Amino acid sequence: MADDNNTVSDLADLKNITGNGAAAVTEAEDTAAPVVSNAPLREQELDAQGRAYATGRRKDAVARVWIKPGSGKVIVNGKPMSEYFARPVLQMILRQPFTVAGVSGQFDVNATVAGGGLSGQAGAVKHGISKALQLYDPALRGALKAAGFLTRDSRVVERKKYGKAKARRSFQFSKR
């Protein structure tokens, strides 16, 4: 290599310097084409009305969630979110998927939820919204998955055992 002072402006120049000039031309032409990976591409899944549907679960609560583009109103069991989930913490839980995905106020949500208490129901609706968002726009999947919203929280109440007051609590012991 007599030319040690060659400048490299792109990969094609690097190939020419190393001696693979013929390969550099074909590689430069190949880089203009889109790169195809082996991973399956996720597609948008919508129903006939243009909505994305998903089921969310948390504790004993199960939520059926439909989302569609809109002004950001959330209806749970026929009531507005602020009426059904009166506590601000529960309303914040429902808004989390939208803020993480960066689409606040862009989707209308209609959810029906049954079972469990209010906290479990809020978690179920959040899980359903997250799954429906990634079905509506697969590009949002990375942010939702990184935040842990696509994973079902499998923690449930432990069952009561016989001979115990609760799941693990023993009855009060009396020595005499």
Chimera marker file (.cmm) of the C-alpha trace (Angstrom):
<marker_set name="trace">
<marker id="1" x="0.000" y="0.000" z="0.000" r="1" g="1" b="0" radius="0.5"/>
<marker id="2" x="1.808" y="3.000" z="-1.294" r="1" g="1" b="0" radius="0.5"/>
<marker id="3" x="-1.064" y="5.425" z="-0.618" r="1" g="1" b="0" radius="0.5"/>
<marker id="4" x="-1.225" y="5.593" z="3.175" r="1" g="1" b="0" radius="0.5"/>
<marker id="5" x="-2.628" y="9.157" z="3.106" r="1" g="1" b="0" radius="0.5"/>
<marker id="6" x="-5.899" y="8.311" z="1.307" r="1" g="1" b="0" radius="0.5"/>
<marker id="7" x="-8.986" y="9.928" z="2.782" r="1" g="1" b="0" radius="0.5"/>
<marker id="8" x="-12.122" y="7.873" z="3.313" r="1" g="1" b="0" radius="0.5"/>
<marker id="9" x="-15.443" y="9.633" z="2.800" r="1" g="1" b="0" radius="0.5"/>
<marker id="10" x="-17.738" y="6.583" z="2.664" r="1" g="1" b="0" radius="0.5"/>
<marker id="11" x="-17.638" y="2.806" z="2.762" r="1" g="1" b="0" radius="0.5"/>
<marker id="12" x="-17.096" y="2.516" z="-0.991" r="1" g="1" b="0" radius="0.5"/>
<marker id="13" x="-13.788" y="4.414" z="-0.661" r="1" g="1" b="0" radius="0.5"/>
<marker id="14" x="-12.774" y="2.107" z="2.174" r="1" g="1" b="0" radius="0.5"/>
<marker id="15" x="-13.402" y="-0.947" z="-0.006" r="1" g="1" b="0" radius="0.5"/>
<marker id="16" x="-11.341" y="0.579" z="-2.837" r="1" g="1" b="0" radius="0.5"/>
<marker id="17" x="-8.420" y="1.255" z="-0.476" r="1" g="1" b="0" radius="0.5"/>
<marker id="18" x="-8.444" y="-2.273" z="0.955" r="1" g="1" b="0" radius="0.5"/>
<marker id="19" x="-8.445" y="-3.810" z="-2.525" r="1" g="1" b="0" radius="0.5"/>
<marker id="20" x="-12.048" y="-5.028" z="-2.796" r="1" g="1" b="0" radius="0.5"/>
<marker id="21" x="-12.994" y="-2.482" z="-5.445" r="1" g="1" b="0" radius="0.5"/>
<marker id="22" x="-15.326" y="-4.746" z="-7.413" r="1" g="1" b="0" radius="0.5"/>
<marker id="23" x="-17.152" y="-5.781" z="-4.274" r="1" g="1" b="0" radius="0.5"/>
<marker id="24" x="-17.460" y="-2.147" z="-3.204" r="1" g="1" b="0" radius="0.5"/>
<marker id="25" x="-19.577" y="-1.206" z="-6.198" r="1" g="1" b="0" radius="0.5"/>
<marker id="26" x="-22.043" y="-4.037" z="-5.663" r="1" g="1" b="0" radius="0.5"/>
<marker id="27" x="-22.200" y="-3.373" z="-1.912" r="1" g="1" b="0" radius="0.5"/>
<marker id="28" x="-22.874" y="0.327" z="-2.488" r="1" g="1" b="0" radius="0.5"/>
<marker id="29" x="-25.737" y="-0.545" z="-4.825" r="1" g="1" b="0" radius="0.5"/>
<marker id="30" x="-27.153" y="-3.010" z="-2.289" r="1" g="1" b="0" radius="0.5"/>
<marker id="31" x="-27.197" y="-0.457" z="0.510" r="1" g="1" b="0" radius="0.5"/>
<marker id="32" x="-29.628" y="1.707" z="-1.469" r="1" g="1" b="0" radius="0.5"/>
<marker id="33" x="-32.249" y="-1.063" z="-1.214" r="1" g="1" b="0" radius="0.5"/>
<marker id="34" x="-34.186" y="-1.395" z="2.065" r="1" g="1" b="0" radius="0.5"/>
<marker id="35" x="-32.732" y="-3.860" z="4.532" r="1" g="1" b="0" radius="0.5"/>
<marker id="36" x="-34.992" y="-6.847" z="5.158" r="1" g="1" b="0" radius="0.5"/>
<marker id="37" x="-34.652" y="-8.525" z="8.527" r="1" g="1" b="0" radius="0.5"/>
<marker id="38" x="-35.746" y="-12.021" z="9.474" r="1" g="1" b="0" radius="0.5"/>
<marker id="39" x="-38.049" y="-10.719" z="12.223" r="1" g="1" b="0" radius="0.5"/>
<marker id="40" x="-41.737" y="-10.828" z="11.278" r="1" g="1" b="0" radius="0.5"/>
<marker id="41" x="-43.194" y="-7.390" z="10.638" r="1" g="1" b="0" radius="0.5"/>
<marker id="42" x="-46.193" y="-6.586" z="12.782" r="1" g="1" b="0" radius="0.5"/>
<marker id="43" x="-49.273" y="-5.373" z="10.976" r="1" g="1" b="0" radius="0.5"/>
<marker id="44" x="-52.047" y="-3.061" z="12.053" r="1" g="1" b="0" radius="0.5"/>
<marker id="45" x="-55.100" y="-5.031" z="13.218" r="1" g="1" b="0" radius="0.5"/>
<marker id="46" x="-58.413" y="-3.154" z="12.972" r="1" g="1" b="0" radius="0.5"/>
<marker id="47" x="-62.046" y="-4.230" z="12.910" r="1" g="1" b="0" radius="0.5"/>
<marker id="48" x="-64.704" y="-3.126" z="10.393" r="1" g="1" b="0" radius="0.5"/>
<marker id="49" x="-65.281" y="0.177" z="12.259" r="1" g="1" b="0" radius="0.5"/>
<marker id="50" x="-61.565" y="1.068" z="12.222" r="1" g="1" b="0" radius="0.5"/>
<marker id="51" x="-61.013" y="0.239" z="15.906" r="1" g="1" b="0" radius="0.5"/>
<marker id="52" x="-58.293" y="-1.795" z="17.579" r="1" g="1" b="0" radius="0.5"/>
<marker id="53" x="-59.493" y="-4.313" z="20.191" r="1" g="1" b="0" radius="0.5"/>
<marker id="54" x="-57.579" y="-5.884" z="23.056" r="1" g="1" b="0" radius="0.5"/>
<marker id="55" x="-58.272" y="-7.651" z="26.329" r="1" g="1" b="0" radius="0.5"/>
<marker id="56" x="-56.498" y="-6.516" z="29.488" r="1" g="1" b="0" radius="0.5"/>
<marker id="57" x="-56.253" y="-8.423" z="32.754" r="1" g="1" b="0" radius="0.5"/>
<marker id="58" x="-55.129" y="-7.601" z="36.302" r="1" g="1" b="0" radius="0.5"/>
<marker id="59" x="-55.898" y="-9.594" z="39.460" r="1" g="1" b="0" radius="0.5"/>
<marker id="60" x="-59.513" y="-10.778" z="38.978" r="1" g="1" b="0" radius="0.5"/>
<marker id="61" x="-60.488" y="-7.937" z="36.630" r="1" g="1" b="0" radius="0.5"/>
<marker id="62" x="-60.924" y="-8.400" z="32.884" r="1" g="1" b="0" radius="0.5"/>
<marker id="63" x="-61.259" y="-5.393" z="30.561" r="1" g="1" b="0" radius="0.5"/>
<marker id="64" x="-62.354" y="-5.377" z="26.930" r="1" g="1" b="0" radius="0.5"/>
<marker id="65" x="-60.929" y="-2.257" z="25.268" r="1" g="1" b="0" radius="0.5"/>
<marker id="66" x="-61.594" y="-0.657" z="21.880" r="1" g="1" b="0" radius="0.5"/>
<marker id="67" x="-59.598" y="2.366" z="20.704" r="1" g="1" b="0" radius="0.5"/>
<marker id="68" x="-60.085" y="4.568" z="17.664" r="1" g="1" b="0" radius="0.5"/>
<marker id="69" x="-58.717" y="7.956" z="16.593" r="1" g="1" b="0" radius="0.5"/>
<marker id="70" x="-60.531" y="10.789" z="18.322" r="1" g="1" b="0" radius="0.5"/>
<marker id="71" x="-60.340" y="13.578" z="20.866" r="1" g="1" b="0" radius="0.5"/>
<marker id="72" x="-59.100" y="11.578" z="23.848" r="1" g="1" b="0" radius="0.5"/>
<marker id="73" x="-62.301" y="10.761" z="25.731" r="1" g="1" b="0" radius="0.5"/>
<marker id="74" x="-62.331" y="7.574" z="27.777" r="1" g="1" b="0" radius="0.5"/>
<marker id="75" x="-65.599" y="5.732" z="28.488" r="1" g="1" b="0" radius="0.5"/>
<marker id="76" x="-65.563" y="2.876" z="31.025" r="1" g="1" b="0" radius="0.5"/>
<marker id="77" x="-68.747" y="0.811" z="31.423" r="1" g="1" b="0" radius="0.5"/>
<marker id="78" x="-70.798" y="3.615" z="29.872" r="1" g="1" b="0" radius="0.5"/>
<marker id="79" x="-69.441" y="6.326" z="32.200" r="1" g="1" b="0" radius="0.5"/>
<marker id="80" x="-66.663" y="8.897" z="31.682" r="1" g="1" b="0" radius="0.5"/>
<marker id="81" x="-63.320" y="7.911" z="33.189" r="1" g="1" b="0" radius="0.5"/>
<marker id="82" x="-63.467" y="10.679" z="35.814" r="1" g="1" b="0" radius="0.5"/>
<marker id="83" x="-66.840" y="9.401" z="37.022" r="1" g="1" b="0" radius="0.5"/>
<marker id="84" x="-66.063" y="5.663" z="37.035" r="1" g="1" b="0" radius="0.5"/>
<marker id="85" x="-62.525" y="6.017" z="38.456" r="1" g="1" b="0" radius="0.5"/>
<marker id="86" x="-62.980" y="8.924" z="40.884" r="1" g="1" b="0" radius="0.5"/>
<marker id="87" x="-59.521" y="8.661" z="42.466" r="1" g="1" b="0" radius="0.5"/>
<marker id="88" x="-56.854" y="10.710" z="40.614" r="1" g="1" b="0" radius="0.5"/>
<marker id="89" x="-54.327" y="7.872" z="41.009" r="1" g="1" b="0" radius="0.5"/>
<marker id="90" x="-56.551" y="5.510" z="39.030" r="1" g="1" b="0" radius="0.5"/>
<marker id="91" x="-57.072" y="8.132" z="36.312" r="1" g="1" b="0" radius="0.5"/>
<marker id="92" x="-53.308" y="8.593" z="36.113" r="1" g="1" b="0" radius="0.5"/>
<marker id="93" x="-52.886" y="4.823" z="35.658" r="1" g="1" b="0" radius="0.5"/>
<marker id="94" x="-55.254" y="4.919" z="32.669" r="1" g="1" b="0" radius="0.5"/>
<marker id="95" x="-53.360" y="7.824" z="31.064" r="1" g="1" b="0" radius="0.5"/>
<marker id="96" x="-49.897" y="6.214" z="31.390" r="1" g="1" b="0" radius="0.5"/>
<marker id="97" x="-49.902" y="4.251" z="28.082" r="1" g="1" b="0" radius="0.5"/>
<marker id="98" x="-50.804" y="7.388" z="26.115" r="1" g="1" b="0" radius="0.5"/>
<marker id="99" x="-48.084" y="9.517" z="27.721" r="1" g="1" b="0" radius="0.5"/>
<marker id="100" x="-45.409" y="6.834" z="27.265" r="1" g="1" b="0" radius="0.5"/>
<marker id="101" x="-46.389" y="6.356" z="23.607" r="1" g="1" b="0" radius="0.5"/>
<marker id="102" x="-46.646" y="10.133" z="23.067" r="1" g="1" b="0" radius="0.5"/>
<marker id="103" x="-50.200" y="10.042" z="21.709" r="1" g="1" b="0" radius="0.5"/>
<marker id="104" x="-52.098" y="11.844" z="24.494" r="1" g="1" b="0" radius="0.5"/>
<marker id="105" x="-55.509" y="13.099" z="23.366" r="1" g="1" b="0" radius="0.5"/>
<marker id="106" x="-55.384" y="11.332" z="19.995" r="1" g="1" b="0" radius="0.5"/>
<marker id="107" x="-57.504" y="8.238" z="20.727" r="1" g="1" b="0" radius="0.5"/>
<marker id="108" x="-60.995" y="7.616" z="22.079" r="1" g="1" b="0" radius="0.5"/>
<marker id="109" x="-61.310" y="4.608" z="24.380" r="1" g="1" b="0" radius="0.5"/>
<marker id="110" x="-64.394" y="2.519" z="25.027" r="1" g="1" b="0" radius="0.5"/>
<marker id="111" x="-63.899" y="-0.145" z="27.693" r="1" g="1" b="0" radius="0.5"/>
<marker id="112" x="-66.051" y="-2.643" z="29.526" r="1" g="1" b="0" radius="0.5"/>
<marker id="113" x="-64.530" y="-4.064" z="32.681" r="1" g="1" b="0" radius="0.5"/>
<marker id="114" x="-65.782" y="-6.690" z="35.115" r="1" g="1" b="0" radius="0.5"/>
<marker id="115" x="-64.485" y="-8.443" z="38.210" r="1" g="1" b="0" radius="0.5"/>
<marker id="116" x="-62.151" y="-7.397" z="40.976" r="1" g="1" b="0" radius="0.5"/>
<marker id="117" x="-61.986" y="-4.001" z="42.625" r="1" g="1" b="0" radius="0.5"/>
<marker id="118" x="-61.341" y="-0.542" z="41.240" r="1" g="1" b="0" radius="0.5"/>
<marker id="119" x="-57.551" y="-0.813" z="41.440" r="1" g="1" b="0" radius="0.5"/>
<marker id="120" x="-57.492" y="-4.124" z="39.572" r="1" g="1" b="0" radius="0.5"/>
<marker id="121" x="-59.965" y="-2.777" z="37.022" r="1" g="1" b="0" radius="0.5"/>
<marker id="122" x="-57.784" y="0.277" z="36.386" r="1" g="1" b="0" radius="0.5"/>
<marker id="123" x="-54.780" y="-1.999" z="35.839" r="1" g="1" b="0" radius="0.5"/>
<marker id="124" x="-56.807" y="-4.191" z="33.481" r="1" g="1" b="0" radius="0.5"/>
<marker id="125" x="-57.947" y="-1.204" z="31.410" r="1" g="1" b="0" radius="0.5"/>
<marker id="126" x="-54.349" y="0.086" z="31.283" r="1" g="1" b="0" radius="0.5"/>
<marker id="127" x="-53.153" y="-3.312" z="30.038" r="1" g="1" b="0" radius="0.5"/>
<marker id="128" x="-55.934" y="-3.399" z="27.430" r="1" g="1" b="0" radius="0.5"/>
<marker id="129" x="-55.196" y="0.145" z="26.223" r="1" g="1" b="0" radius="0.5"/>
<marker id="130" x="-51.502" y="-0.702" z="25.851" r="1" g="1" b="0" radius="0.5"/>
<marker id="131" x="-52.216" y="-3.846" z="23.840" r="1" g="1" b="0" radius="0.5"/>
<marker id="132" x="-54.766" y="-2.045" z="21.653" r="1" g="1" b="0" radius="0.5"/>
<marker id="133" x="-52.354" y="0.844" z="20.991" r="1" g="1" b="0" radius="0.5"/>
<marker id="134" x="-49.657" y="-1.502" z="19.742" r="1" g="1" b="0" radius="0.5"/>
<marker id="135" x="-52.200" y="-3.260" z="17.534" r="1" g="1" b="0" radius="0.5"/>
<marker id="136" x="-53.366" y="0.074" z="16.091" r="1" g="1" b="0" radius="0.5"/>
<marker id="137" x="-49.827" y="1.382" z="15.518" r="1" g="1" b="0" radius="0.5"/>
<marker id="138" x="-47.095" y="-1.307" z="15.692" r="1" g="1" b="0" radius="0.5"/>
<marker id="139" x="-44.437" y="1.433" z="15.858" r="1" g="1" b="0" radius="0.5"/>
<marker id="140" x="-45.544" y="2.193" z="19.435" r="1" g="1" b="0" radius="0.5"/>
<marker id="141" x="-44.726" y="-1.340" z="20.599" r="1" g="1" b="0" radius="0.5"/>
<marker id="142" x="-41.128" y="-0.561" z="21.574" r="1" g="1" b="0" radius="0.5"/>
<marker id="143" x="-41.999" y="2.265" z="23.958" r="1" g="1" b="0" radius="0.5"/>
<marker id="144" x="-44.908" y="0.355" z="25.531" r="1" g="1" b="0" radius="0.5"/>
<marker id="145" x="-42.854" y="-2.810" z="25.941" r="1" g="1" b="0" radius="0.5"/>
<marker id="146" x="-39.922" y="-0.911" z="27.471" r="1" g="1" b="0" radius="0.5"/>
<marker id="147" x="-42.299" y="0.606" z="30.030" r="1" g="1" b="0" radius="0.5"/>
<marker id="148" x="-43.620" y="-2.888" z="30.856" r="1" g="1" b="0" radius="0.5"/>
<marker id="149" x="-47.218" y="-2.143" z="29.891" r="1" g="1" b="0" radius="0.5"/>
<marker id="150" x="-47.650" y="-5.113" z="27.526" r="1" g="1" b="0" radius="0.5"/>
<marker id="151" x="-46.864" y="-7.685" z="30.210" r="1" g="1" b="0" radius="0.5"/>
<marker id="152" x="-49.772" y="-8.930" z="32.288" r="1" g="1" b="0" radius="0.5"/>
<marker id="153" x="-49.115" y="-8.363" z="35.983" r="1" g="1" b="0" radius="0.5"/>
<marker id="154" x="-49.613" y="-11.908" z="37.232" r="1" g="1" b="0" radius="0.5"/>
<marker id="155" x="-49.699" y="-11.101" z="40.958" r="1" g="1" b="0" radius="0.5"/>
<marker id="156" x="-52.958" y="-12.282" z="42.489" r="1" g="1" b="0" radius="0.5"/>
<marker id="157" x="-54.229" y="-12.727" z="46.037" r="1" g="1" b="0" radius="0.5"/>
<marker id="158" x="-52.947" y="-15.900" z="47.660" r="1" g="1" b="0" radius="0.5"/>
<marker id="159" x="-55.643" y="-18.373" z="48.663" r="1" g="1" b="0" radius="0.5"/>
<marker id="160" x="-56.608" y="-18.963" z="52.283" r="1" g="1" b="0" radius="0.5"/>
<marker id="161" x="-55.293" y="-22.180" z="53.825" r="1" g="1" b="0" radius="0.5"/>
<marker id="162" x="-57.147" y="-24.319" z="56.324" r="1" g="1" b="0" radius="0.5"/>
<marker id="163" x="-55.995" y="-23.913" z="59.917" r="1" g="1" b="0" radius="0.5"/>
<marker id="164" x="-55.021" y="-20.285" z="59.223" r="1" g="1" b="0" radius="0.5"/>
<marker id="165" x="-56.856" y="-17.016" z="59.789" r="1" g="1" b="0" radius="0.5"/>
<marker id="166" x="-55.836" y="-15.734" z="56.345" r="1" g="1" b="0" radius="0.5"/>
<marker id="167" x="-53.436" y="-17.036" z="53.715" r="1" g="1" b="0" radius="0.5"/>
<marker id="168" x="-50.479" y="-17.152" z="56.137" r="1" g="1" b="0" radius="0.5"/>
<marker id="169" x="-51.663" y="-15.498" z="59.351" r="1" g="1" b="0" radius="0.5"/>
<marker id="170" x="-52.099" y="-17.911" z="62.257" r="1" g="1" b="0" radius="0.5"/>
<marker id="171" x="-54.731" y="-17.652" z="64.916" r="1" g="1" b="0" radius="0.5"/>
<marker id="172" x="-53.639" y="-16.011" z="68.172" r="1" g="1" b="0" radius="0.5"/>
<marker id="173" x="-51.660" y="-18.422" z="70.295" r="1" g="1" b="0" radius="0.5"/>
<marker id="174" x="-52.575" y="-18.875" z="73.951" r="1" g="1" b="0" radius="0.5"/>
<marker id="175" x="-50.043" y="-20.600" z="76.187" r="1" g="1" b="0" radius="0.5"/>
<marker id="176" x="-52.570" y="-21.177" z="79.040" r="1" g="1" b="0" radius="0.5"/>
<link id1="1" id2="2" r="1" g="1" b="0" radius="0.2"/>
<link id1="2" id2="3" r="1" g="1" b="0" radius="0.2"/>
<link id1="3" id2="4" r="1" g="1" b="0" radius="0.2"/>
<link id1="4" id2="5" r="1" g="1" b="0" radius="0.2"/>
<link id1="5" id2="6" r="1" g="1" b="0" radius="0.2"/>
<link id1="6" id2="7" r="1" g="1" b="0" radius="0.2"/>
<link id1="7" id2="8" r="1" g="1" b="0" radius="0.2"/>
<link id1="8" id2="9" r="1" g="1" b="0" radius="0.2"/>
<link id1="9" id2="10" r="1" g="1" b="0" radius="0.2"/>
<link id1="10" id2="11" r="1" g="1" b="0" radius="0.2"/>
<link id1="11" id2="12" r="1" g="1" b="0" radius="0.2"/>
<link id1="12" id2="13" r="1" g="1" b="0" radius="0.2"/>
<link id1="13" id2="14" r="1" g="1" b="0" radius="0.2"/>
<link id1="14" id2="15" r="1" g="1" b="0" radius="0.2"/>
<link id1="15" id2="16" r="1" g="1" b="0" radius="0.2"/>
<link id1="16" id2="17" r="1" g="1" b="0" radius="0.2"/>
<link id1="17" id2="18" r="1" g="1" b="0" radius="0.2"/>
<link id1="18" id2="19" r="1" g="1" b="0" radius="0.2"/>
<link id1="19" id2="20" r="1" g="1" b="0" radius="0.2"/>
<link id1="20" id2="21" r="1" g="1" b="0" radius="0.2"/>
<link id1="21" id2="22" r="1" g="1" b="0" radius="0.2"/>
<link id1="22" id2="23" r="1" g="1" b="0" radius="0.2"/>
<link id1="23" id2="24" r="1" g="1" b="0" radius="0.2"/>
<link id1="24" id2="25" r="1" g="1" b="0" radius="0.2"/>
<link id1="25" id2="26" r="1" g="1" b="0" radius="0.2"/>
<link id1="26" id2="27" r="1" g="1" b="0" radius="0.2"/>
<link id1="27" id2="28" r="1" g="1" b="0" radius="0.2"/>
<link id1="28" id2="29" r="1" g="1" b="0" radius="0.2"/>
<link id1="29" id2="30" r="1" g="1" b="0" radius="0.2"/>
<link id1="30" id2="31" r="1" g="1" b="0" radius="0.2"/>
<link id1="31" id2="32" r="1" g="1" b="0" radius="0.2"/>
<link id1="32" id2="33" r="1" g="1" b="0" radius="0.2"/>
<link id1="33" id2="34" r="1" g="1" b="0" radius="0.2"/>
<link id1="34" id2="35" r="1" g="1" b="0" radius="0.2"/>
<link id1="35" id2="36" r="1" g="1" b="0" radius="0.2"/>
<link id1="36" id2="37" r="1" g="1" b="0" radius="0.2"/>
<link id1="37" id2="38" r="1" g="1" b="0" radius="0.2"/>
<link id1="38" id2="39" r="1" g="1" b="0" radius="0.2"/>
<link id1="39" id2="40" r="1" g="1" b="0" radius="0.2"/>
<link id1="40" id2="41" r="1" g="1" b="0" radius="0.2"/>
<link id1="41" id2="42" r="1" g="1" b="0" radius="0.2"/>
<link id1="42" id2="43" r="1" g="1" b="0" radius="0.2"/>
<link id1="43" id2="44" r="1" g="1" b="0" radius="0.2"/>
<link id1="44" id2="45" r="1" g="1" b="0" radius="0.2"/>
<link id1="45" id2="46" r="1" g="1" b="0" radius="0.2"/>
<link id1="46" id2="47" r="1" g="1" b="0" radius="0.2"/>
<link id1="47" id2="48" r="1" g="1" b="0" radius="0.2"/>
<link id1="48" id2="49" r="1" g="1" b="0" radius="0.2"/>
<link id1="49" id2="50" r="1" g="1" b="0" radius="0.2"/>
<link id1="50" id2="51" r="1" g="1" b="0" radius="0.2"/>
<link id1="51" id2="52" r="1" g="1" b="0" radius="0.2"/>
<link id1="52" id2="53" r="1" g="1" b="0" radius="0.2"/>
<link id1="53" id2="54" r="1" g="1" b="0" radius="0.2"/>
<link id1="54" id2="55" r="1" g="1" b="0" radius="0.2"/>
<link id1="55" id2="56" r="1" g="1" b="0" radius="0.2"/>
<link id1="56" id2="57" r="1" g="1" b="0" radius="0.2"/>
<link id1="57" id2="58" r="1" g="1" b="0" radius="0.2"/>
<link id1="58" id2="59" r="1" g="1" b="0" radius="0.2"/>
<link id1="59" id2="60" r="1" g="1" b="0" radius="0.2"/>
<link id1="60" id2="61" r="1" g="1" b="0" radius="0.2"/>
<link id1="61" id2="62" r="1" g="1" b="0" radius="0.2"/>
<link id1="62" id2="63" r="1" g="1" b="0" radius="0.2"/>
<link id1="63" id2="64" r="1" g="1" b="0" radius="0.2"/>
<link id1="64" id2="65" r="1" g="1" b="0" radius="0.2"/>
<link id1="65" id2="66" r="1" g="1" b="0" radius="0.2"/>
<link id1="66" id2="67" r="1" g="1" b="0" radius="0.2"/>
<link id1="67" id2="68" r="1" g="1" b="0" radius="0.2"/>
<link id1="68" id2="69" r="1" g="1" b="0" radius="0.2"/>
<link id1="69" id2="70" r="1" g="1" b="0" radius="0.2"/>
<link id1="70" id2="71" r="1" g="1" b="0" radius="0.2"/>
<link id1="71" id2="72" r="1" g="1" b="0" radius="0.2"/>
<link id1="72" id2="73" r="1" g="1" b="0" radius="0.2"/>
<link id1="73" id2="74" r="1" g="1" b="0" radius="0.2"/>
<link id1="74" id2="75" r="1" g="1" b="0" radius="0.2"/>
<link id1="75" id2="76" r="1" g="1" b="0" radius="0.2"/>
<link id1="76" id2="77" r="1" g="1" b="0" radius="0.2"/>
<link id1="77" id2="78" r="1" g="1" b="0" radius="0.2"/>
<link id1="78" id2="79" r="1" g="1" b="0" radius="0.2"/>
<link id1="79" id2="80" r="1" g="1" b="0" radius="0.2"/>
<link id1="80" id2="81" r="1" g="1" b="0" radius="0.2"/>
<link id1="81" id2="82" r="1" g="1" b="0" radius="0.2"/>
<link id1="82" id2="83" r="1" g="1" b="0" radius="0.2"/>
<link id1="83" id2="84" r="1" g="1" b="0" radius="0.2"/>
<link id1="84" id2="85" r="1" g="1" b="0" radius="0.2"/>
<link id1="85" id2="86" r="1" g="1" b="0" radius="0.2"/>
<link id1="86" id2="87" r="1" g="1" b="0" radius="0.2"/>
<link id1="87" id2="88" r="1" g="1" b="0" radius="0.2"/>
<link id1="88" id2="89" r="1" g="1" b="0" radius="0.2"/>
<link id1="89" id2="90" r="1" g="1" b="0" radius="0.2"/>
<link id1="90" id2="91" r="1" g="1" b="0" radius="0.2"/>
<link id1="91" id2="92" r="1" g="1" b="0" radius="0.2"/>
<link id1="92" id2="93" r="1" g="1" b="0" radius="0.2"/>
<link id1="93" id2="94" r="1" g="1" b="0" radius="0.2"/>
<link id1="94" id2="95" r="1" g="1" b="0" radius="0.2"/>
<link id1="95" id2="96" r="1" g="1" b="0" radius="0.2"/>
<link id1="96" id2="97" r="1" g="1" b="0" radius="0.2"/>
<link id1="97" id2="98" r="1" g="1" b="0" radius="0.2"/>
<link id1="98" id2="99" r="1" g="1" b="0" radius="0.2"/>
<link id1="99" id2="100" r="1" g="1" b="0" radius="0.2"/>
<link id1="100" id2="101" r="1" g="1" b="0" radius="0.2"/>
<link id1="101" id2="102" r="1" g="1" b="0" radius="0.2"/>
<link id1="102" id2="103" r="1" g="1" b="0" radius="0.2"/>
<link id1="103" id2="104" r="1" g="1" b="0" radius="0.2"/>
<link id1="104" id2="105" r="1" g="1" b="0" radius="0.2"/>
<link id1="105" id2="106" r="1" g="1" b="0" radius="0.2"/>
<link id1="106" id2="107" r="1" g="1" b="0" radius="0.2"/>
<link id1="107" id2="108" r="1" g="1" b="0" radius="0.2"/>
<link id1="108" id2="109" r="1" g="1" b="0" radius="0.2"/>
<link id1="109" id2="110" r="1" g="1" b="0" radius="0.2"/>
<link id1="110" id2="111" r="1" g="1" b="0" radius="0.2"/>
<link id1="111" id2="112" r="1" g="1" b="0" radius="0.2"/>
<link id1="112" id2="113" r="1" g="1" b="0" radius="0.2"/>
<link id1="113" id2="114" r="1" g="1" b="0" radius="0.2"/>
<link id1="114" id2="115" r="1" g="1" b="0" radius="0.2"/>
<link id1="115" id2="116" r="1" g="1" b="0" radius="0.2"/>
<link id1="116" id2="117" r="1" g="1" b="0" radius="0.2"/>
<link id1="117" id2="118" r="1" g="1" b="0" radius="0.2"/>
<link id1="118" id2="119" r="1" g="1" b="0" radius="0.2"/>
<link id1="119" id2="120" r="1" g="1" b="0" radius="0.2"/>
<link id1="120" id2="121" r="1" g="1" b="0" radius="0.2"/>
<link id1="121" id2="122" r="1" g="1" b="0" radius="0.2"/>
<link id1="122" id2="123" r="1" g="1" b="0" radius="0.2"/>
<link id1="123" id2="124" r="1" g="1" b="0" radius="0.2"/>
<link id1="124" id2="125" r="1" g="1" b="0" radius="0.2"/>
<link id1="125" id2="126" r="1" g="1" b="0" radius="0.2"/>
<link id1="126" id2="127" r="1" g="1" b="0" radius="0.2"/>
<link id1="127" id2="128" r="1" g="1" b="0" radius="0.2"/>
<link id1="128" id2="129" r="1" g="1" b="0" radius="0.2"/>
<link id1="129" id2="130" r="1" g="1" b="0" radius="0.2"/>
<link id1="130" id2="131" r="1" g="1" b="0" radius="0.2"/>
<link id1="131" id2="132" r="1" g="1" b="0" radius="0.2"/>
<link id1="132" id2="133" r="1" g="1" b="0" radius="0.2"/>
<link id1="133" id2="134" r="1" g="1" b="0" radius="0.2"/>
<link id1="134" id2="135" r="1" g="1" b="0" radius="0.2"/>
<link id1="135" id2="136" r="1" g="1" b="0" radius="0.2"/>
<link id1="136" id2="137" r="1" g="1" b="0" radius="0.2"/>
<link id1="137" id2="138" r="1" g="1" b="0" radius="0.2"/>
<link id1="138" id2="139" r="1" g="1" b="0" radius="0.2"/>
<link id1="139" id2="140" r="1" g="1" b="0" radius="0.2"/>
<link id1="140" id2="141" r="1" g="1" b="0" radius="0.2"/>
<link id1="141" id2="142" r="1" g="1" b="0" radius="0.2"/>
<link id1="142" id2="143" r="1" g="1" b="0" radius="0.2"/>
<link id1="143" id2="144" r="1" g="1" b="0" radius="0.2"/>
<link id1="144" id2="145" r="1" g="1" b="0" radius="0.2"/>
<link id1="145" id2="146" r="1" g="1" b="0" radius="0.2"/>
<link id1="146" id2="147" r="1" g="1" b="0" radius="0.2"/>
<link id1="147" id2="148" r="1" g="1" b="0" radius="0.2"/>
<link id1="148" id2="149" r="1" g="1" b="0" radius="0.2"/>
<link id1="149" id2="150" r="1" g="1" b="0" radius="0.2"/>
<link id1="150" id2="151" r="1" g="1" b="0" radius="0.2"/>
<link id1="151" id2="152" r="1" g="1" b="0" radius="0.2"/>
<link id1="152" id2="153" r="1" g="1" b="0" radius="0.2"/>
<link id1="153" id2="154" r="1" g="1" b="0" radius="0.2"/>
<link id1="154" id2="155" r="1" g="1" b="0" radius="0.2"/>
<link id1="155" id2="156" r="1" g="1" b="0" radius="0.2"/>
<link id1="156" id2="157" r="1" g="1" b="0" radius="0.2"/>
<link id1="157" id2="158" r="1" g="1" b="0" radius="0.2"/>
<link id1="158" id2="159" r="1" g="1" b="0" radius="0.2"/>
<link id1="159" id2="160" r="1" g="1" b="0" radius="0.2"/>
<link id1="160" id2="161" r="1" g="1" b="0" radius="0.2"/>
<link id1="161" id2="162" r="1" g="1" b="0" radius="0.2"/>
<link id1="162" id2="163" r="1" g="1" b="0" radius="0.2"/>
<link id1="163" id2="164" r="1" g="1" b="0" radius="0.2"/>
<link id1="164" id2="165" r="1" g="1" b="0" radius="0.2"/>
<link id1="165" id2="166" r="1" g="1" b="0" radius="0.2"/>
<link id1="166" id2="167" r="1" g="1" b="0" radius="0.2"/>
<link id1="167" id2="168" r="1" g="1" b="0" radius="0.2"/>
<link id1="168" id2="169" r="1" g="1" b="0" radius="0.2"/>
<link id1="169" id2="170" r="1" g="1" b="0" radius="0.2"/>
<link id1="170" id2="171" r="1" g="1" b="0" radius="0.2"/>
<link id1="171" id2="172" r="1" g="1" b="0" radius="0.2"/>
<link id1="172" id2="173" r="1" g="1" b="0" radius="0.2"/>
<link id1="173" id2="174" r="1" g="1" b="0" radius="0.2"/>
<link id1="174" id2="175" r="1" g="1" b="0" radius="0.2"/>
<link id1="175" id2="176" r="1" g="1" b="0" radius="0.2"/>
</marker_set>
